[in-house]
């Protein structure tokens, strides 16, 4: 069975990767979805 990944999810992947890379550079070994979501919202609003 083939599953479709929504385009919005695909478009967010580079943003999540950037947030995770920044967190790793800052010394975060573990994060939560809430923290990642907060970083995503911050990056999204900063790029507007």
mmCIF file as gemmi writes it, N, C-alpha and C atoms, coordinates in Angstrom:
data_model
loop_
_atom_site.group_PDB
_atom_site.id
_atom_site.type_symbol
_atom_site.label_atom_id
_atom_site.label_alt_id
_atom_site.label_comp_id
_atom_site.label_asym_id
_atom_site.label_entity_id
_atom_site.label_seq_id
_atom_site.pdbx_PDB_ins_code
_atom_site.Cartn_x
_atom_site.Cartn_y
_atom_site.Cartn_z
_atom_site.occupancy
_atom_site.B_iso_or_equiv
_atom_site.pdbx_formal_charge
_atom_site.auth_seq_id
_atom_site.auth_asym_id
_atom_site.pdbx_PDB_model_num
ATOM 1 N N . UNK Axp A 1 ? 0.843 -1.185 0 1 0 ? 1 A 1
ATOM 2 C CA . UNK Axp A 1 ? 0 0 0 1 0 ? 1 A 1
ATOM 3 C C . UNK Axp A 1 ? 0.885 1.245 0 1 0 ? 1 A 1
ATOM 4 N N . UNK Axp A 2 ? 0.666 2.116 -0.946 1 0 ? 2 A 1
ATOM 5 C CA . UNK Axp A 2 ? 1.431 3.352 -1.064 1 0 ? 2 A 1
ATOM 6 C C . UNK Axp A 2 ? 0.797 4.448 -0.213 1 0 ? 2 A 1
ATOM 7 N N . UNK Axp A 3 ? 1.64 5.157 0.54 1 0 ? 3 A 1
ATOM 8 C CA . UNK Axp A 3 ? 1.146 6.24 1.389 1 0 ? 3 A 1
ATOM 9 C C . UNK Axp A 3 ? 1.595 7.571 0.8 1 0 ? 3 A 1
ATOM 10 N N . UNK Axp A 4 ? 0.704 8.546 0.84 1 0 ? 4 A 1
ATOM 11 C CA . UNK Axp A 4 ? 1.004 9.889 0.334 1 0 ? 4 A 1
ATOM 12 C C . UNK Axp A 4 ? 1.455 10.781 1.486 1 0 ? 4 A 1
ATOM 13 N N . UNK Axp A 5 ? 2.562 11.458 1.3 1 0 ? 5 A 1
ATOM 14 C CA . UNK Axp A 5 ? 3.04 12.42 2.293 1 0 ? 5 A 1
ATOM 15 C C . UNK Axp A 5 ? 2.607 13.793 1.814 1 0 ? 5 A 1
ATOM 16 N N . UNK Axp A 6 ? 1.842 14.514 2.632 1 0 ? 6 A 1
ATOM 17 C CA . UNK Axp A 6 ? 1.356 15.828 2.206 1 0 ? 6 A 1
ATOM 18 C C . UNK Axp A 6 ? 2.503 16.783 1.875 1 0 ? 6 A 1
ATOM 19 N N . UNK Axp A 7 ? 2.293 17.625 0.872 1 0 ? 7 A 1
ATOM 20 C CA . UNK Axp A 7 ? 3.315 18.576 0.448 1 0 ? 7 A 1
ATOM 21 C C . UNK Axp A 7 ? 3.775 19.481 1.584 1 0 ? 7 A 1
ATOM 22 N N . UNK Axp A 8 ? 2.87 19.887 2.465 1 0 ? 8 A 1
ATOM 23 C CA . UNK Axp A 8 ? 3.241 20.777 3.568 1 0 ? 8 A 1
ATOM 24 C C . UNK Axp A 8 ? 4.279 20.114 4.469 1 0 ? 8 A 1
ATOM 25 N N . UNK Axp A 9 ? 4.167 18.817 4.65 1 0 ? 9 A 1
ATOM 26 C CA . UNK Axp A 9 ? 5.135 18.083 5.474 1 0 ? 9 A 1
ATOM 27 C C . UNK Axp A 9 ? 6.488 18.064 4.776 1 0 ? 9 A 1
ATOM 28 N N . UNK Axp A 10 ? 6.492 17.809 3.491 1 0 ? 10 A 1
ATOM 29 C CA . UNK Axp A 10 ? 7.733 17.786 2.719 1 0 ? 10 A 1
ATOM 30 C C . UNK Axp A 10 ? 8.41 19.152 2.765 1 0 ? 10 A 1
ATOM 31 N N . UNK Axp A 11 ? 7.643 20.214 2.648 1 0 ? 11 A 1
ATOM 32 C CA . UNK Axp A 11 ? 8.211 21.569 2.654 1 0 ? 11 A 1
ATOM 33 C C . UNK Axp A 11 ? 8.762 21.97 4.01 1 0 ? 11 A 1
ATOM 34 N N . UNK Axp A 12 ? 8.248 21.377 5.08 1 0 ? 12 A 1
ATOM 35 C CA . UNK Axp A 12 ? 8.737 21.702 6.429 1 0 ? 12 A 1
ATOM 36 C C . UNK Axp A 12 ? 10.021 20.964 6.802 1 0 ? 12 A 1
ATOM 37 N N . UNK Axp A 13 ? 10.342 19.888 6.136 1 0 ? 13 A 1
ATOM 38 C CA . UNK Axp A 13 ? 11.505 19.078 6.509 1 0 ? 13 A 1
ATOM 39 C C . UNK Axp A 13 ? 12.813 19.871 6.562 1 0 ? 13 A 1
ATOM 40 N N . UNK Axp A 14 ? 13.127 20.708 5.579 1 0 ? 14 A 1
ATOM 41 C CA . UNK Axp A 14 ? 14.379 21.478 5.686 1 0 ? 14 A 1
ATOM 42 C C . UNK Axp A 14 ? 14.381 22.441 6.875 1 0 ? 14 A 1
ATOM 43 N N . UNK Axp A 15 ? 13.23 22.955 7.231 1 0 ? 15 A 1
ATOM 44 C CA . UNK Axp A 15 ? 13.138 23.872 8.377 1 0 ? 15 A 1
ATOM 45 C C . UNK Axp A 15 ? 13.379 23.111 9.668 1 0 ? 15 A 1
ATOM 46 N N . UNK Axp A 16 ? 12.782 21.923 9.782 1 0 ? 16 A 1
ATOM 47 C CA . UNK Axp A 16 ? 13.02 21.098 10.969 1 0 ? 16 A 1
ATOM 48 C C . UNK Axp A 16 ? 14.482 20.683 11.048 1 0 ? 16 A 1
ATOM 49 N N . UNK Axp A 17 ? 15.083 20.331 9.923 1 0 ? 17 A 1
ATOM 50 C CA . UNK Axp A 17 ? 16.491 19.959 9.908 1 0 ? 17 A 1
ATOM 51 C C . UNK Axp A 17 ? 17.357 21.124 10.379 1 0 ? 17 A 1
ATOM 52 N N . UNK Axp A 18 ? 17.08 22.325 9.888 1 0 ? 18 A 1
ATOM 53 C CA . UNK Axp A 18 ? 17.842 23.502 10.305 1 0 ? 18 A 1
ATOM 54 C C . UNK Axp A 18 ? 17.701 23.734 11.808 1 0 ? 18 A 1
ATOM 55 N N . UNK Axp A 19 ? 16.488 23.596 12.324 1 0 ? 19 A 1
ATOM 56 C CA . UNK Axp A 19 ? 16.263 23.772 13.764 1 0 ? 19 A 1
ATOM 57 C C . UNK Axp A 19 ? 17.036 22.724 14.563 1 0 ? 19 A 1
ATOM 58 N N . UNK Axp A 20 ? 17.025 21.473 14.106 1 0 ? 20 A 1
ATOM 59 C CA . UNK Axp A 20 ? 17.746 20.414 14.804 1 0 ? 20 A 1
ATOM 60 C C . UNK Axp A 20 ? 19.253 20.638 14.758 1 0 ? 20 A 1
ATOM 61 N N . UNK Axp A 21 ? 19.754 21.113 13.628 1 0 ? 21 A 1
ATOM 62 C CA . UNK Axp A 21 ? 21.189 21.404 13.527 1 0 ? 21 A 1
ATOM 63 C C . UNK Axp A 21 ? 21.584 22.52 14.494 1 0 ? 21 A 1
ATOM 64 N N . UNK Axp A 22 ? 20.759 23.565 14.577 1 0 ? 22 A 1
ATOM 65 C CA . UNK Axp A 22 ? 21.04 24.666 15.508 1 0 ? 22 A 1
ATOM 66 C C . UNK Axp A 22 ? 20.999 24.19 16.955 1 0 ? 22 A 1
ATOM 67 N N . UNK Axp A 23 ? 20.028 23.351 17.282 1 0 ? 23 A 1
ATOM 68 C CA . UNK Axp A 23 ? 19.928 22.809 18.64 1 0 ? 23 A 1
ATOM 69 C C . UNK Axp A 23 ? 21.15 21.952 18.959 1 0 ? 23 A 1
ATOM 70 N N . UNK Axp A 24 ? 21.59 21.139 17.999 1 0 ? 24 A 1
ATOM 71 C CA . UNK Axp A 24 ? 22.763 20.285 18.217 1 0 ? 24 A 1
ATOM 72 C C . UNK Axp A 24 ? 24.009 21.132 18.445 1 0 ? 24 A 1
ATOM 73 N N . UNK Axp A 25 ? 24.165 22.192 17.665 1 0 ? 25 A 1
ATOM 74 C CA . UNK Axp A 25 ? 25.319 23.083 17.852 1 0 ? 25 A 1
ATOM 75 C C . UNK Axp A 25 ? 25.284 23.782 19.206 1 0 ? 25 A 1
ATOM 76 N N . UNK Axp A 26 ? 24.078 23.994 19.722 1 0 ? 26 A 1
ATOM 77 C CA . UNK Axp A 26 ? 23.923 24.644 21.024 1 0 ? 26 A 1
ATOM 78 C C . UNK Axp A 26 ? 24.095 23.654 22.171 1 0 ? 26 A 1
ATOM 79 N N . UNK Axp A 27 ? 24.343 22.371 21.845 1 0 ? 27 A 1
ATOM 80 C CA . UNK Axp A 27 ? 24.595 21.382 22.874 1 0 ? 27 A 1
ATOM 81 C C . UNK Axp A 27 ? 23.401 20.548 23.296 1 0 ? 27 A 1
ATOM 82 N N . UNK Axp A 28 ? 22.283 20.673 22.579 1 0 ? 28 A 1
ATOM 83 C CA . UNK Axp A 28 ? 21.105 19.863 22.902 1 0 ? 28 A 1
ATOM 84 C C . UNK Axp A 28 ? 21.28 18.458 22.34 1 0 ? 28 A 1
ATOM 85 N N . UNK Axp A 29 ? 21.288 17.466 23.216 1 0 ? 29 A 1
ATOM 86 C CA . UNK Axp A 29 ? 21.362 16.075 22.768 1 0 ? 29 A 1
ATOM 87 C C . UNK Axp A 29 ? 19.975 15.483 22.569 1 0 ? 29 A 1
ATOM 88 N N . UNK Axp A 30 ? 19.023 16.001 23.322 1 0 ? 30 A 1
ATOM 89 C CA . UNK Axp A 30 ? 17.642 15.5 23.296 1 0 ? 30 A 1
ATOM 90 C C . UNK Axp A 30 ? 16.717 16.701 23.214 1 0 ? 30 A 1
ATOM 91 N N . UNK Axp A 31 ? 15.64 16.563 22.445 1 0 ? 31 A 1
ATOM 92 C CA . UNK Axp A 31 ? 14.648 17.631 22.371 1 0 ? 31 A 1
ATOM 93 C C . UNK Axp A 31 ? 13.259 17.016 22.358 1 0 ? 31 A 1
ATOM 94 N N . UNK Axp A 32 ? 12.274 17.843 22.512 1 0 ? 32 A 1
ATOM 95 C CA . UNK Axp A 32 ? 10.885 17.389 22.465 1 0 ? 32 A 1
ATOM 96 C C . UNK Axp A 32 ? 10.218 17.956 21.222 1 0 ? 32 A 1
ATOM 97 N N . UNK Axp A 33 ? 9.092 17.391 20.868 1 0 ? 33 A 1
ATOM 98 C CA . UNK Axp A 33 ? 8.353 17.918 19.72 1 0 ? 33 A 1
ATOM 99 C C . UNK Axp A 33 ? 7.886 19.348 19.996 1 0 ? 33 A 1
ATOM 100 N N . UNK Axp A 34 ? 7.593 19.654 21.269 1 0 ? 34 A 1
ATOM 101 C CA . UNK Axp A 34 ? 7.182 21.007 21.624 1 0 ? 34 A 1
ATOM 102 C C . UNK Axp A 34 ? 8.331 21.996 21.41 1 0 ? 34 A 1
ATOM 103 N N . UNK Axp A 35 ? 9.532 21.608 21.818 1 0 ? 35 A 1
ATOM 104 C CA . UNK Axp A 35 ? 10.69 22.483 21.64 1 0 ? 35 A 1
ATOM 105 C C . UNK Axp A 35 ? 10.999 22.656 20.148 1 0 ? 35 A 1
ATOM 106 N N . UNK Axp A 36 ? 10.919 21.586 19.399 1 0 ? 36 A 1
ATOM 107 C CA . UNK Axp A 36 ? 11.156 21.658 17.97 1 0 ? 36 A 1
ATOM 108 C C . UNK Axp A 36 ? 10.088 22.526 17.301 1 0 ? 36 A 1
ATOM 109 N N . UNK Axp A 37 ? 8.85 22.348 17.711 1 0 ? 37 A 1
ATOM 110 C CA . UNK Axp A 37 ? 7.771 23.177 17.175 1 0 ? 37 A 1
ATOM 111 C C . UNK Axp A 37 ? 7.974 24.646 17.497 1 0 ? 37 A 1
ATOM 112 N N . UNK Axp A 38 ? 8.48 24.939 18.69 1 0 ? 38 A 1
ATOM 113 C CA . UNK Axp A 38 ? 8.769 26.318 19.059 1 0 ? 38 A 1
ATOM 114 C C . UNK Axp A 38 ? 9.862 26.894 18.19 1 0 ? 38 A 1
ATOM 115 N N . UNK Axp A 39 ? 10.88 26.109 17.904 1 0 ? 39 A 1
ATOM 116 C CA . UNK Axp A 39 ? 11.964 26.552 17.028 1 0 ? 39 A 1
ATOM 117 C C . UNK Axp A 39 ? 11.439 26.77 15.622 1 0 ? 39 A 1
ATOM 118 N N . UNK Axp A 40 ? 10.546 25.895 15.185 1 0 ? 40 A 1
ATOM 119 C CA . UNK Axp A 40 ? 9.941 26.019 13.861 1 0 ? 40 A 1
ATOM 120 C C . UNK Axp A 40 ? 9.146 27.316 13.77 1 0 ? 40 A 1
ATOM 121 N N . UNK Axp A 41 ? 8.327 27.603 14.777 1 0 ? 41 A 1
ATOM 122 C CA . UNK Axp A 41 ? 7.534 28.833 14.77 1 0 ? 41 A 1
ATOM 123 C C . UNK Axp A 41 ? 8.438 30.052 14.783 1 0 ? 41 A 1
ATOM 124 N N . UNK Axp A 42 ? 9.526 29.996 15.55 1 0 ? 42 A 1
ATOM 125 C CA . UNK Axp A 42 ? 10.454 31.12 15.623 1 0 ? 42 A 1
ATOM 126 C C . UNK Axp A 42 ? 11.103 31.363 14.255 1 0 ? 42 A 1
ATOM 127 N N . UNK Axp A 43 ? 11.572 30.294 13.616 1 0 ? 43 A 1
ATOM 128 C CA . UNK Axp A 43 ? 12.21 30.442 12.305 1 0 ? 43 A 1
ATOM 129 C C . UNK Axp A 43 ? 11.21 30.926 11.265 1 0 ? 43 A 1
ATOM 130 N N . UNK Axp A 44 ? 9.979 30.42 11.332 1 0 ? 44 A 1
ATOM 131 C CA . UNK Axp A 44 ? 8.956 30.805 10.367 1 0 ? 44 A 1
ATOM 132 C C . UNK Axp A 44 ? 8.633 32.29 10.502 1 0 ? 44 A 1
ATOM 133 N N . UNK Axp A 45 ? 8.492 32.76 11.745 1 0 ? 45 A 1
ATOM 134 C CA . UNK Axp A 45 ? 8.156 34.172 11.948 1 0 ? 45 A 1
ATOM 135 C C . UNK Axp A 45 ? 9.347 35.062 11.644 1 0 ? 45 A 1
ATOM 136 N N . UNK Axp A 46 ? 10.564 34.572 11.838 1 0 ? 46 A 1
ATOM 137 C CA . UNK Axp A 46 ? 11.767 35.372 11.548 1 0 ? 46 A 1
ATOM 138 C C . UNK Axp A 46 ? 11.981 35.553 10.059 1 0 ? 46 A 1
ATOM 139 N N . UNK Axp A 47 ? 11.478 34.625 9.259 1 0 ? 47 A 1
ATOM 140 C CA . UNK Axp A 47 ? 11.658 34.703 7.811 1 0 ? 47 A 1
ATOM 141 C C . UNK Axp A 47 ? 10.573 35.5 7.133 1 0 ? 47 A 1
ATOM 142 N N . UNK Axp A 48 ? 9.572 35.924 7.86 1 0 ? 48 A 1
ATOM 143 C CA . UNK Axp A 48 ? 8.45 36.652 7.263 1 0 ? 48 A 1
ATOM 144 C C . UNK Axp A 48 ? 8.789 38.09 7.008 1 0 ? 48 A 1
